[in-house]
Amino acid sequence: MNIAKLIGENLKAARLAKHMTQKEVAAQMLMTQQQYSRFENGIFQLNYEQIIFLCKLYDITPNELYDIER
């Protein structure tokens, strides 16, 4: 499986666990819902600042985000 796609799935799972919508997360990241959805779909890759922001928002570690041992 593509790494970006796997990370996107992990992002989606973390977001749903926090009962948040893509639109809510996108607003906090100062982007549109469509832009954020590209991260969850593995189309765009996150930069370091975005990784840290989302890990804090979702209360997960980068290791959990990048969990590729499934």
All heavy atoms as a GROMACS GRO file, in nm:
protein
  579
    1MET      N    1   0.085  -0.119   0.000
    1MET     CA    2   0.000   0.000   0.000
    1MET      C    3   0.089   0.125   0.000
    1MET      O    4   0.194   0.127   0.060
    1MET     CB    5  -0.093   0.000   0.121
    1MET     CG    6  -0.177   0.128   0.132
    1MET     SD    7  -0.289   0.132   0.273
    1MET     CE    8  -0.430   0.055   0.200
    2ASN      N    9   0.042   0.224  -0.066
    2ASN     CA   10   0.108   0.355  -0.072
    2ASN      C   11   0.115   0.417   0.068
    2ASN      O   12   0.016   0.420   0.140
    2ASN     CB   13   0.025   0.441  -0.168
    2ASN     CG   14   0.068   0.583  -0.179
    2ASN    OD1   15   0.117   0.643  -0.085
    2ASN    ND2   16   0.048   0.638  -0.297
    3ILE      N   17   0.231   0.467   0.108
    3ILE     CA   18   0.250   0.525   0.242
    3ILE      C   19   0.157   0.643   0.264
    3ILE      O   20   0.095   0.656   0.370
    3ILE     CB   21   0.396   0.568   0.263
    3ILE    CG1   22   0.489   0.449   0.258
    3ILE    CG2   23   0.413   0.645   0.394
    3ILE    CD1   24   0.487   0.362   0.380
    4ALA      N   25   0.146   0.733   0.166
    4ALA     CA   26   0.059   0.850   0.180
    4ALA      C   27  -0.086   0.807   0.202
    4ALA      O   28  -0.159   0.868   0.281
    4ALA     CB   29   0.071   0.941   0.058
    5LYS      N   30  -0.127   0.702   0.136
    5LYS     CA   31  -0.264   0.651   0.150
    5LYS      C   32  -0.284   0.594   0.292
    5LYS      O   33  -0.386   0.617   0.355
    5LYS     CB   34  -0.288   0.543   0.044
    5LYS     CG   35  -0.430   0.503   0.029
    5LYS     CD   36  -0.498   0.597  -0.066
    5LYS     CE   37  -0.626   0.534  -0.114
    5LYS     NZ   38  -0.718   0.635  -0.164
    6LEU      N   39  -0.186   0.520   0.342
    6LEU     CA   40  -0.194   0.463   0.476
    6LEU      C   41  -0.199   0.572   0.582
    6LEU      O   42  -0.279   0.567   0.675
    6LEU     CB   43  -0.075   0.370   0.503
    6LEU     CG   44  -0.072   0.306   0.642
    6LEU    CD1   45  -0.193   0.219   0.664
    6LEU    CD2   46   0.054   0.226   0.658
    7ILE      N   47  -0.115   0.674   0.566
    7ILE     CA   48  -0.116   0.786   0.661
    7ILE      C   49  -0.251   0.856   0.655
    7ILE      O   50  -0.307   0.894   0.758
    7ILE     CB   51   0.001   0.882   0.633
    7ILE    CG1   52   0.133   0.812   0.668
    7ILE    CG2   53  -0.014   1.012   0.712
    7ILE    CD1   54   0.255   0.882   0.618
    8GLY      N   55  -0.305   0.871   0.535
    8GLY     CA   56  -0.438   0.931   0.520
    8GLY      C   57  -0.545   0.853   0.593
    8GLY      O   58  -0.633   0.911   0.659
    9GLU      N   59  -0.538   0.720   0.586
    9GLU     CA   60  -0.634   0.637   0.658
    9GLU      C   61  -0.618   0.655   0.809
    9GLU      O   62  -0.716   0.660   0.882
    9GLU     CB   63  -0.615   0.490   0.621
    9GLU     CG   64  -0.659   0.458   0.481
    9GLU     CD   65  -0.632   0.313   0.442
    9GLU    OE1   66  -0.588   0.233   0.527
    9GLU    OE2   67  -0.656   0.281   0.324
   10ASN      N   68  -0.494   0.666   0.856
   10ASN     CA   69  -0.468   0.689   0.998
   10ASN      C   70  -0.520   0.826   1.041
   10ASN      O   71  -0.575   0.840   1.152
   10ASN     CB   72  -0.320   0.675   1.030
   10ASN     CG   73  -0.270   0.532   1.016
   10ASN    OD1   74  -0.348   0.438   1.012
   10ASN    ND2   75  -0.141   0.515   1.006
   11LEU      N   76  -0.504   0.926   0.956
   11LEU     CA   77  -0.558   1.059   0.985
   11LEU      C   78  -0.710   1.054   0.999
   11LEU      O   79  -0.767   1.111   1.091
   11LEU     CB   80  -0.524   1.158   0.872
   11LEU     CG   81  -0.389   1.224   0.872
   11LEU    CD1   82  -0.374   1.307   0.745
   11LEU    CD2   83  -0.369   1.309   0.995
   12LYS      N   84  -0.772   0.987   0.906
   12LYS     CA   85  -0.918   0.977   0.908
   12LYS      C   86  -0.966   0.906   1.034
   12LYS      O   87  -1.060   0.952   1.100
   12LYS     CB   88  -0.969   0.904   0.784
   12LYS     CG   89  -1.119   0.895   0.778
   12LYS     CD   90  -1.166   0.828   0.650
   12LYS     CE   91  -1.318   0.823   0.647
   12LYS     NZ   92  -1.366   0.763   0.521
   13ALA      N   93  -0.901   0.796   1.070
   13ALA     CA   94  -0.939   0.722   1.190
   13ALA      C   95  -0.923   0.809   1.315
   13ALA      O   96  -1.010   0.809   1.404
   13ALA     CB   97  -0.857   0.594   1.203
   14ALA      N   98  -0.813   0.884   1.322
   14ALA     CA   99  -0.789   0.971   1.437
   14ALA      C  100  -0.893   1.083   1.443
   14ALA      O  101  -0.943   1.117   1.550
   14ALA     CB  102  -0.648   1.030   1.430
   15ARG      N  103  -0.928   1.139   1.327
   15ARG     CA  104  -1.028   1.246   1.322
   15ARG      C  105  -1.164   1.194   1.366
   15ARG      O  106  -1.232   1.257   1.448
   15ARG     CB  107  -1.038   1.302   1.180
   15ARG     CG  108  -1.147   1.408   1.164
   15ARG     CD  109  -1.152   1.464   1.024
   15ARG     NE  110  -1.167   1.366   0.920
   15ARG     CZ  111  -1.284   1.309   0.886
   15ARG    NH1  112  -1.395   1.339   0.952
   15ARG    NH2  113  -1.290   1.221   0.787
   16LEU      N  114  -1.203   1.078   1.317
   16LEU     CA  115  -1.332   1.021   1.354
   16LEU      C  116  -1.337   0.985   1.503
   16LEU      O  117  -1.441   0.999   1.566
   16LEU     CB  118  -1.363   0.899   1.267
   16LEU     CG  119  -1.387   0.929   1.119
   16LEU    CD1  120  -1.404   0.800   1.041
   16LEU    CD2  121  -1.505   1.022   1.099
   17ALA      N  122  -1.223   0.941   1.558
   17ALA     CA  123  -1.217   0.909   1.700
   17ALA      C  124  -1.242   1.033   1.786
   17ALA      O  125  -1.289   1.023   1.899
   17ALA     CB  126  -1.082   0.846   1.735
   18LYS      N  127  -1.209   1.150   1.731
   18LYS     CA  128  -1.232   1.277   1.802
   18LYS      C  129  -1.366   1.339   1.764
   18LYS      O  130  -1.397   1.451   1.806
   18LYS     CB  131  -1.119   1.377   1.770
   18LYS     CG  132  -0.988   1.341   1.833
   18LYS     CD  133  -0.996   1.357   1.983
   18LYS     CE  134  -0.863   1.333   2.050
   18LYS     NZ  135  -0.871   1.348   2.194
   19HIS      N  136  -1.444   1.269   1.685
   19HIS     CA  137  -1.578   1.314   1.643
   19HIS      C  138  -1.572   1.451   1.576
   19HIS      O  139  -1.653   1.539   1.605
   19HIS     CB  140  -1.676   1.316   1.760
   19HIS     CG  141  -1.682   1.186   1.833
   19HIS    ND1  142  -1.744   1.075   1.781
   19HIS    CD2  143  -1.630   1.148   1.953
   19HIS    CE1  144  -1.733   0.974   1.866
   19HIS    NE2  145  -1.663   1.016   1.970
   20MET      N  146  -1.476   1.466   1.486
   20MET     CA  147  -1.459   1.592   1.413
   20MET      C  148  -1.488   1.569   1.265
   20MET      O  149  -1.467   1.459   1.214
   20MET     CB  150  -1.317   1.646   1.430
   20MET     CG  151  -1.280   1.680   1.574
   20MET     SD  152  -1.112   1.742   1.588
   20MET     CE  153  -1.140   1.911   1.531
   21THR      N  154  -1.531   1.674   1.198
   21THR     CA  155  -1.551   1.668   1.054
   21THR      C  156  -1.426   1.721   0.984
   21THR      O  157  -1.345   1.792   1.044
   21THR     CB  158  -1.671   1.754   1.009
   21THR    OG1  159  -1.641   1.891   1.036
   21THR    CG2  160  -1.799   1.712   1.082
   22GLN      N  161  -1.414   1.688   0.857
   22GLN     CA  162  -1.304   1.742   0.779
   22GLN      C  163  -1.311   1.895   0.776
   22GLN      O  164  -1.209   1.962   0.782
   22GLN     CB  165  -1.307   1.689   0.636
   22GLN     CG  166  -1.262   1.547   0.621
   22GLN     CD  167  -1.254   1.504   0.476
   22GLN    OE1  168  -1.305   1.570   0.386
   22GLN    NE2  169  -1.189   1.391   0.452
   23LYS      N  170  -1.431   1.947   0.768
   23LYS     CA  171  -1.450   2.092   0.763
   23LYS      C  172  -1.400   2.159   0.890
   23LYS      O  173  -1.334   2.264   0.885
   23LYS     CB  174  -1.598   2.125   0.740
   23LYS     CG  175  -1.623   2.269   0.711
   23LYS     CD  176  -1.768   2.292   0.670
   23LYS     CE  177  -1.790   2.438   0.635
   23LYS     NZ  178  -1.924   2.463   0.586
   24GLU      N  179  -1.426   2.098   1.006
   24GLU     CA  180  -1.378   2.154   1.134
   24GLU      C  181  -1.226   2.155   1.141
   24GLU      O  182  -1.165   2.253   1.183
   24GLU     CB  183  -1.435   2.073   1.251
   24GLU     CG  184  -1.583   2.089   1.270
   24GLU     CD  185  -1.641   1.989   1.371
   24GLU    OE1  186  -1.589   1.875   1.382
   24GLU    OE2  187  -1.739   2.025   1.437
   25VAL      N  188  -1.165   2.044   1.099
   25VAL     CA  189  -1.018   2.035   1.102
   25VAL      C  190  -0.958   2.135   1.003
   25VAL      O  191  -0.864   2.207   1.035
   25VAL     CB  192  -0.971   1.891   1.072
   25VAL    CG1  193  -0.820   1.885   1.063
   25VAL    CG2  194  -1.024   1.795   1.176
   26ALA      N  195  -1.014   2.140   0.883
   26ALA     CA  196  -0.964   2.231   0.781
   26ALA      C  197  -0.969   2.376   0.829
   26ALA      O  198  -0.874   2.452   0.806
   26ALA     CB  199  -1.045   2.215   0.653
   27ALA      N  200  -1.076   2.414   0.896
   27ALA     CA  201  -1.088   2.551   0.947
   27ALA      C  202  -0.975   2.582   1.044
   27ALA      O  203  -0.918   2.692   1.041
   27ALA     CB  204  -1.224   2.572   1.013
   28GLN      N  205  -0.940   2.487   1.130
   28GLN     CA  206  -0.831   2.508   1.226
   28GLN      C  207  -0.695   2.516   1.156
   28GLN      O  208  -0.602   2.576   1.208
   28GLN     CB  209  -0.831   2.398   1.332
   28GLN     CG  210  -0.951   2.407   1.424
   28GLN     CD  211  -0.935   2.318   1.545
   28GLN    OE1  212  -0.828   2.307   1.601
   28GLN    NE2  213  -1.044   2.254   1.585
   29MET      N  214  -0.686   2.453   1.039
   29MET     CA  215  -0.561   2.454   0.964
   29MET      C  216  -0.559   2.568   0.861
   29MET      O  217  -0.465   2.577   0.782
   29MET     CB  218  -0.540   2.319   0.894
   29MET     CG  219  -0.522   2.205   0.991
   29MET     SD  220  -0.493   2.048   0.907
   29MET     CE  221  -0.324   2.071   0.852
   30LEU      N  222  -0.663   2.650   0.861
   30LEU     CA  223  -0.674   2.763   0.769
   30LEU      C  224  -0.670   2.719   0.623
   30LEU      O  225  -0.597   2.775   0.540
   30LEU     CB  226  -0.566   2.868   0.798
   30LEU     CG  227  -0.561   2.920   0.942
   30LEU    CD1  228  -0.445   3.015   0.961
   30LEU    CD2  229  -0.693   2.984   0.982
   31MET      N  230  -0.749   2.617   0.593
   31MET     CA  231  -0.760   2.568   0.456
   31MET      C  232  -0.904   2.523   0.432
   31MET      O  233  -0.985   2.520   0.524
   31MET     CB  234  -0.662   2.453   0.429
   31MET     CG  235  -0.684   2.328   0.514
   31MET     SD  236  -0.572   2.191   0.478
   31MET     CE  237  -0.412   2.259   0.509
   32THR      N  238  -0.935   2.488   0.309
   32THR     CA  239  -1.069   2.440   0.278
   32THR      C  240  -1.082   2.291   0.313
   32THR      O  241  -0.980   2.221   0.325
   32THR     CB  242  -1.102   2.458   0.129
   32THR    OG1  243  -1.017   2.373   0.053
   32THR    CG2  244  -1.086   2.604   0.085
   33GLN      N  245  -1.204   2.246   0.322
   33GLN     CA  246  -1.228   2.104   0.346
   33GLN      C  247  -1.171   2.020   0.232
   33GLN      O  248  -1.115   1.913   0.254
   33GLN     CB  249  -1.380   2.080   0.362
   33GLN     CG  250  -1.420   1.935   0.380
   33GLN     CD  251  -1.441   1.861   0.248
   33GLN    OE1  252  -1.486   1.918   0.150
   33GLN    NE2  253  -1.409   1.734   0.248
   34GLN      N  254  -1.181   2.071   0.109
   34GLN     CA  255  -1.129   1.998  -0.006
   34GLN      C  256  -0.978   1.982   0.003
   34GLN      O  257  -0.925   1.874  -0.029
   34GLN     CB  258  -1.165   2.071  -0.137
   34GLN     CG  259  -1.313   2.068  -0.168
   34GLN     CD  260  -1.394   2.176  -0.096
   34GLN    OE1  261  -1.341   2.261  -0.024
   34GLN    NE2  262  -1.525   2.173  -0.114
   35GLN      N  263  -0.909   2.086   0.048
   35GLN     CA  264  -0.764   2.076   0.064
   35GLN      C  265  -0.728   1.972   0.170
   35GLN      O  266  -0.640   1.888   0.150
   35GLN     CB  267  -0.703   2.211   0.102
   35GLN     CG  268  -0.704   2.313  -0.009
   35GLN     CD  269  -0.664   2.450   0.039
   35GLN    OE1  270  -0.722   2.504   0.134
   35GLN    NE2  271  -0.565   2.509  -0.025
   36TYR      N  272  -0.799   1.975   0.284
   36TYR     CA  273  -0.770   1.878   0.389
   36TYR      C  274  -0.800   1.736   0.343
   36TYR      O  275  -0.725   1.643   0.374
   36TYR     CB  276  -0.849   1.910   0.518
   36TYR     CG  277  -0.824   1.805   0.622
   36TYR    CD1  278  -0.706   1.805   0.696
   36TYR    CD2  279  -0.914   1.700   0.642
   36TYR    CE1  280  -0.679   1.704   0.788
   36TYR    CE2  281  -0.888   1.600   0.734
   36TYR     CZ  282  -0.771   1.602   0.806
   36TYR     OH  283  -0.744   1.502   0.894
   37SER      N  284  -0.908   1.719   0.268
   37SER     CA  285  -0.945   1.584   0.224
   37SER      C  286  -0.835   1.520   0.140
   37SER      O  287  -0.822   1.398   0.139
   37SER     CB  288  -1.077   1.585   0.148
   37SER     OG  289  -1.060   1.638   0.018
   38ARG      N  290  -0.755   1.600   0.074
   38ARG     CA  291  -0.645   1.546  -0.007
   38ARG      C  292  -0.538   1.480   0.079
   38ARG      O  293  -0.470   1.389   0.034
   38ARG     CB  294  -0.585   1.656  -0.094
   38ARG     CG  295  -0.683   1.701  -0.202
   38ARG     CD  296  -0.626   1.809  -0.290
   38ARG     NE  297  -0.727   1.849  -0.386
   38ARG     CZ  298  -0.767   1.974  -0.405
   38ARG    NH1  299  -0.713   2.073  -0.334
   38ARG    NH2  300  -0.859   2.002  -0.495
   39PHE      N  301  -0.524   1.524   0.203
   39PHE     CA  302  -0.432   1.456   0.296
   39PHE      C  303  -0.487   1.318   0.331
   39PHE      O  304  -0.414   1.219   0.330
   39PHE     CB  305  -0.411   1.536   0.424
   39PHE     CG  306  -0.341   1.668   0.404
   39PHE    CD1  307  -0.399   1.784   0.448
   39PHE    CD2  308  -0.217   1.674   0.344
   39PHE    CE1  309  -0.335   1.906   0.432
   39PHE    CE2  310  -0.152   1.795   0.326
   39PHE     CZ  311  -0.212   1.912   0.370
   40GLU      N  312  -0.616   1.313   0.364
   40GLU     CA  313  -0.677   1.185   0.403
   40GLU      C  314  -0.685   1.087   0.286
   40GLU      O  315  -0.688   0.967   0.307
   40GLU     CB  316  -0.816   1.207   0.463
   40GLU     CG  317  -0.812   1.267   0.602
   40GLU     CD  318  -0.947   1.265   0.673
   40GLU    OE1  319  -1.044   1.207   0.620
   40GLU    OE2  320  -0.955   1.324   0.783
   41ASN      N  321  -0.689   1.139   0.165
   41ASN     CA  322  -0.696   1.053   0.047
   41ASN      C  323  -0.559   1.016  -0.008
   41ASN      O  324  -0.548   0.945  -0.109
   41ASN     CB  325  -0.781   1.119  -0.062
   41ASN     CG  326  -0.927   1.121  -0.026
   41ASN    OD1  327  -0.980   1.024   0.026
   41ASN    ND2  328  -0.993   1.233  -0.050
   42GLY      N  329  -0.453   1.065   0.058
   42GLY     CA  330  -0.318   1.031   0.016
   42GLY      C  331  -0.272   1.101  -0.110
   42GLY      O  332  -0.175   1.060  -0.172
   43ILE      N  333  -0.341   1.209  -0.148
   43ILE     CA  334  -0.303   1.284  -0.268
   43ILE      C  335  -0.191   1.382  -0.236
   43ILE      O  336  -0.094   1.394  -0.311
   43ILE     CB  337  -0.425   1.356  -0.327
   43ILE    CG1  338  -0.529   1.252  -0.369
   43ILE    CG2  339  -0.386   1.447  -0.443
   43ILE    CD1  340  -0.665   1.309  -0.402
   44PHE      N  341  -0.204   1.454  -0.126
   44PHE     CA  342  -0.102   1.549  -0.080
   44PHE      C  343  -0.036   1.495   0.045
   44PHE      O  344  -0.098   1.425   0.124
   44PHE     CB  345  -0.162   1.686  -0.048
   44PHE     CG  346  -0.205   1.766  -0.167
   44PHE    CD1  347  -0.292   1.872  -0.152
   44PHE    CD2  348  -0.160   1.738  -0.295
   44PHE    CE1  349  -0.332   1.948  -0.261
   44PHE    CE2  350  -0.198   1.812  -0.404
   44PHE     CZ  351  -0.285   1.918  -0.387
   45GLN      N  352   0.091   1.530   0.063
   45GLN     CA  353   0.164   1.489   0.182
   45GLN      C  354   0.172   1.604   0.281
   45GLN      O  355   0.176   1.720   0.242
   45GLN     CB  356   0.304   1.441   0.144
   45GLN     CG  357   0.299   1.316   0.059
   45GLN     CD  358   0.436   1.263   0.026
   45GLN    OE1  359   0.535   1.297   0.091
   45GLN    NE2  360   0.444   1.178  -0.073
   46LEU      N  361   0.174   1.570   0.409
   46LEU     CA  362   0.183   1.669   0.516
   46LEU      C  363   0.325   1.721   0.531
   46LEU      O  364   0.420   1.646   0.512
   46LEU     CB  365   0.142   1.605   0.650
   46LEU     CG  366   0.000   1.550   0.659
   46LEU    CD1  367  -0.011   1.455   0.776
   46LEU    CD2  368  -0.099   1.663   0.671
   47ASN      N  369   0.338   1.848   0.571
   47ASN     CA  370   0.470   1.899   0.606
   47ASN      C  371   0.488   1.882   0.758
   47ASN      O  372   0.396   1.841   0.828
   47ASN     CB  373   0.490   2.044   0.560
   47ASN     CG  374   0.399   2.143   0.629
   47ASN    OD1  375   0.372   2.133   0.749
   47ASN    ND2  376   0.351   2.241   0.555
   48TYR      N  377   0.606   1.913   0.807
   48TYR     CA  378   0.637   1.888   0.949
   48TYR      C  379   0.541   1.963   1.043
   48TYR      O  380   0.494   1.907   1.142
   48TYR     CB  381   0.780   1.928   0.983
   48TYR     CG  382   0.884   1.847   0.909
   48TYR    CD1  383   0.980   1.910   0.831
   48TYR    CD2  384   0.886   1.708   0.916
   48TYR    CE1  385   1.076   1.836   0.762
   48TYR    CE2  386   0.981   1.634   0.848
   48TYR     CZ  387   1.076   1.699   0.771
   48TYR     OH  388   1.170   1.626   0.704
   49GLU      N  389   0.514   2.089   1.012
   49GLU     CA  390   0.425   2.168   1.097
   49GLU      C  391   0.284   2.108   1.102
   49GLU      O  392   0.221   2.103   1.207
   49GLU     CB  393   0.418   2.314   1.049
   49GLU     CG  394   0.545   2.392   1.073
   49GLU     CD  395   0.652   2.369   0.966
   49GLU    OE1  396   0.620   2.315   0.856
   49GLU    OE2  397   0.768   2.404   0.991
   50GLN      N  398   0.238   2.062   0.987
   50GLN     CA  399   0.104   2.002   0.980
   50GLN      C  400   0.100   1.871   1.058
   50GLN      O  401   0.001   1.842   1.126
   50GLN     CB  402   0.064   1.979   0.835
   50GLN     CG  403   0.040   2.108   0.760
   50GLN     CD  404   0.034   2.088   0.610
   50GLN    OE1  405   0.100   2.000   0.555
   50GLN    NE2  406  -0.044   2.172   0.544
   51ILE      N  407   0.206   1.793   1.050
   51ILE     CA  408   0.212   1.667   1.125
   51ILE      C  409   0.199   1.694   1.274
   51ILE      O  410   0.119   1.632   1.344
   51ILE     CB  411   0.343   1.591   1.094
   51ILE    CG1  412   0.344   1.542   0.950
   51ILE    CG2  413   0.363   1.475   1.193
   51ILE    CD1  414   0.480   1.497   0.901
   52ILE      N  415   0.279   1.788   1.323
   52ILE     CA  416   0.277   1.820   1.466
   52ILE      C  417   0.141   1.876   1.507
   52ILE      O  418   0.085   1.836   1.609
   52ILE     CB  419   0.392   1.918   1.501
   52ILE    CG1  420   0.525   1.844   1.485
   52ILE    CG2  421   0.376   1.975   1.640
   52ILE    CD1  422   0.646   1.933   1.490
   53PHE      N  423   0.086   1.966   1.426
   53PHE     CA  424  -0.044   2.024   1.456
   53PHE      C  425  -0.151   1.915   1.468
   53PHE      O  426  -0.227   1.911   1.564
   53PHE     CB  427  -0.084   2.127   1.349
   53PHE     CG  428  -0.221   2.184   1.371
   53PHE    CD1  429  -0.238   2.291   1.457
   53PHE    CD2  430  -0.332   2.129   1.310
   53PHE    CE1  431  -0.365   2.343   1.481
   53PHE    CE2  432  -0.459   2.180   1.333
   53PHE     CZ  433  -0.475   2.287   1.418
   54LEU      N  434  -0.156   1.826   1.369
   54LEU     CA  435  -0.260   1.723   1.369
   54LEU      C  436  -0.240   1.621   1.481
   54LEU      O  437  -0.337   1.575   1.541
   54LEU     CB  438  -0.266   1.653   1.233
   54LEU     CG  439  -0.322   1.741   1.120
   54LEU    CD1  440  -0.303   1.673   0.984
   54LEU    CD2  441  -0.468   1.773   1.145
   55CYS      N  442  -0.117   1.588   1.511
   55CYS     CA  443  -0.092   1.496   1.622
   55CYS      C  444  -0.142   1.556   1.754
   55CYS      O  445  -0.203   1.486   1.834
   55CYS     CB  446   0.056   1.460   1.631
   55CYS     SG  447   0.109   1.344   1.502
   56LYS      N  448  -0.116   1.684   1.774
   56LYS     CA  449  -0.166   1.750   1.895
   56LYS      C  450  -0.318   1.757   1.895
   56LYS      O  451  -0.382   1.730   1.996
   56LYS     CB  452  -0.106   1.890   1.908
   56LYS     CG  453   0.040   1.890   1.946
   56LYS     CD  454   0.095   2.030   1.957
   56LYS     CE  455   0.242   2.029   1.995
   56LYS     NZ  456   0.296   2.165   2.005
   57LEU      N  457  -0.375   1.793   1.781
   57LEU     CA  458  -0.521   1.805   1.770
   57LEU      C  459  -0.588   1.671   1.798
   57LEU      O  460  -0.690   1.665   1.869
   57LEU     CB  461  -0.559   1.855   1.631
   57LEU     CG  462  -0.708   1.873   1.602
   57LEU    CD1  463  -0.765   1.985   1.689
   57LEU    CD2  464  -0.730   1.902   1.455
   58TYR      N  465  -0.535   1.565   1.742
   58TYR     CA  466  -0.595   1.432   1.756
   58TYR      C  467  -0.544   1.356   1.878
   58TYR      O  468  -0.587   1.244   1.903
   58TYR     CB  469  -0.569   1.349   1.631
   58TYR     CG  470  -0.632   1.404   1.505
   58TYR    CD1  471  -0.570   1.388   1.383
   58TYR    CD2  472  -0.755   1.468   1.507
   58TYR    CE1  473  -0.628   1.435   1.266
   58TYR    CE2  474  -0.813   1.516   1.391
   58TYR     CZ  475  -0.749   1.499   1.270
   58TYR     OH  476  -0.807   1.546   1.155
   59ASP      N  477  -0.452   1.416   1.951
   59ASP     CA  478  -0.395   1.353   2.070
   59ASP      C  479  -0.333   1.217   2.037
   59ASP      O  480  -0.362   1.116   2.101
   59ASP     CB  481  -0.500   1.341   2.181
   59ASP     CG  482  -0.439   1.309   2.317
   59ASP    OD1  483  -0.324   1.351   2.340
   59ASP    OD2  484  -0.507   1.243   2.397
   60ILE      N  485  -0.250   1.218   1.932
   60ILE     CA  486  -0.177   1.097   1.892
   60ILE      C  487  -0.031   1.135   1.876
   60ILE      O  488   0.005   1.252   1.870
   60ILE     CB  489  -0.232   1.036   1.760
   60ILE    CG1  490  -0.219   1.137   1.645
   60ILE    CG2  491  -0.374   0.987   1.777
   60ILE    CD1  492  -0.254   1.080   1.508
   61THR      N  493   0.054   1.034   1.867
   61THR     CA  494   0.196   1.057   1.844
   61THR      C  495   0.225   1.042   1.694
   61THR      O  496   0.148   0.976   1.623
   61THR     CB  497   0.282   0.957   1.921
   61THR    OG1  498   0.260   0.826   1.866
   61THR    CG2  499   0.251   0.959   2.071
   62PRO      N  500   0.335   1.098   1.647
   62PRO     CA  501   0.373   1.074   1.507
   62PRO      C  502   0.389   0.925   1.478
   62PRO      O  503   0.358   0.879   1.369
   62PRO     CB  504   0.506   1.149   1.493
   62PRO     CG  505   0.495   1.261   1.592
   62PRO     CD  506   0.421   1.200   1.709
   63ASN      N  507   0.436   0.849   1.577
   63ASN     CA  508   0.448   0.704   1.557
   63ASN      C  509   0.312   0.641   1.528
   63ASN      O  510   0.302   0.551   1.445
   63ASN     CB  511   0.511   0.637   1.677
   63ASN     CG  512   0.660   0.662   1.687
   63ASN    OD1  513   0.723   0.704   1.591
   63ASN    ND2  514   0.716   0.638   1.804
   64GLU      N  515   0.209   0.687   1.597
   64GLU     CA  516   0.075   0.635   1.571
   64GLU      C  517   0.027   0.678   1.432
   64GLU      O  518  -0.037   0.599   1.360
   64GLU     CB  519  -0.023   0.683   1.676
   64GLU     CG  520   0.003   0.623   1.812
   64GLU     CD  521  -0.078   0.689   1.924
   64GLU    OE1  522  -0.068   0.813   1.940
   64GLU    OE2  523  -0.151   0.615   1.993
   65LEU      N  524   0.057   0.799   1.394
   65LEU     CA  525   0.017   0.849   1.262
   65LEU      C  526   0.084   0.769   1.152
   65LEU      O  527   0.022   0.733   1.053
   65LEU     CB  528   0.051   0.997   1.249
   65LEU     CG  529   0.020   1.062   1.115
   65LEU    CD1  530  -0.130   1.054   1.084
   65LEU    CD2  531   0.067   1.206   1.113
   66TYR      N  532   0.212   0.739   1.170
   66TYR     CA  533   0.289   0.669   1.066
   66TYR      C  534   0.290   0.518   1.084
   66TYR      O  535   0.371   0.449   1.022
   66TYR     CB  536   0.433   0.722   1.063
   66TYR     CG  537   0.442   0.855   0.995
   66TYR    CD1  538   0.426   0.973   1.067
   66TYR    CD2  539   0.465   0.863   0.859
   66TYR    CE1  540   0.433   1.095   1.004
   66TYR    CE2  541   0.473   0.986   0.794
   66TYR     CZ  542   0.456   1.102   0.869
   66TYR     OH  543   0.462   1.223   0.806
   67ASP      N  544   0.201   0.466   1.165
   67ASP     CA  545   0.194   0.321   1.190
   67ASP      C  546   0.176   0.247   1.060
   67ASP      O  547   0.069   0.249   1.000
   67ASP     CB  548   0.080   0.289   1.287
   67ASP     CG  549   0.066   0.140   1.311
   67ASP    OD1  550   0.163   0.066   1.295
   67ASP    OD2  551  -0.047   0.097   1.345
   68ILE      N  552   0.280   0.181   1.016
   68ILE     CA  553   0.272   0.107   0.891
   68ILE      C  554   0.283  -0.044   0.913
   68ILE      O  555   0.302  -0.120   0.821
   68ILE     CB  556   0.380   0.153   0.791
   68ILE    CG1  557   0.518   0.139   0.851
   68ILE    CG2  558   0.354   0.295   0.745
   68ILE    CD1  559   0.630   0.166   0.753
   69GLU      N  560   0.268  -0.086   1.036
   69GLU     CA  561   0.283  -0.227   1.070
   69GLU      C  562   0.151  -0.301   1.074
   69GLU      O  563   0.142  -0.406   1.133
   69GLU     CB  564   0.356  -0.240   1.204
   69GLU     CG  565   0.484  -0.164   1.206
   69GLU     CD  566   0.601  -0.247   1.253
   69GLU    OE1  567   0.580  -0.362   1.292
   69GLU    OE2  568   0.712  -0.196   1.248
   70ARG      N  569   0.049  -0.247   1.012
   70ARG     CA  570  -0.083  -0.313   1.011
   70ARG      C  571  -0.089  -0.418   0.904
   70ARG      O  572  -0.023  -0.424   0.810
   70ARG     CB  573  -0.194  -0.211   0.986
   70ARG     CG  574  -0.207  -0.113   1.097
   70ARG     CD  575  -0.336  -0.041   1.093
   70ARG     NE  576  -0.326   0.072   1.000
   70ARG     CZ  577  -0.431   0.137   0.956
   70ARG    NH1  578  -0.550   0.100   0.990
   70ARG    NH2  579  -0.420   0.240   0.877
   0.00000   0.00000   0.00000
